[in-house]
């Protein structure tokens, strides 16, 4: 690979550029490799000069490509989504194989050492609540990782995970998608779920409602260094579709703990200081 020069203004911006450039490199390689350049503290500090401007030469190296066998399988990687990387040099990305039963999963790779490790794949059981032994079917193309902690989050889709009885005694099944979190202990927990209407899981309901579940979690969730997830959620009230931005503090316990989901803003809120045309 040719060396490229990139002008940056701070070490944190260097890391941001690395993420964007890694995605660009994947597209240029026809999605056959995931490449990224790790930065140690010395290189990061060298990127800042007294006038706040410094040219840094980066040498790209391969983190994973199509010659690598997917962990726990006999097939090799074939395509990749956009990676996320934190200041510890830990990257998280979605990748797939080809073949009869295509393998799909979310994987970790430390830039300085070690092999590719799985976070979750389609052979993984959805974590609690799951009384139907349901496995994952698909994941968001863009998993996220905390800036300074080895915490990662992804949305996931699957068949219903929970069976329970309605007040009239009939059986129902629910929970076909959610947000799932790895808090660095190789243990996946549920951060958000479509189980807000199920008894005992009211902490998954839409805030300010009674037993209203989310319909879907579009896009990619974000996660902070404290294990708080931030995500977009769609829901309906009396048949009227709504959307909003929410957060939840997730614990490394079944169900992510029992803290309620909190709302930041929704389509019911007026934009502060917006002109009359925006209301």
Protein Blocks (a to p, Z undefined) as FASTA:
>chain_A
ZZdddddfbfklmmmmmmmmmmmmmmmnoopaccdddddfklmmmmpcfkopacdddddd
dfbdckbccehiabdcfbdcdddddfkopacdddddedjbdcdddddddfkgccdddfbd
ckbccddddfkopacfbdcfbdcddfkbccdcdddddddfbdcddfkopacdehjbccdd
dehiopacdfbdcklmpghilmmpcehiahiacfbdghjddddfkopacddddddeehia
cdddddddddfbehhiaadcddfbdckbccehiafklZZ
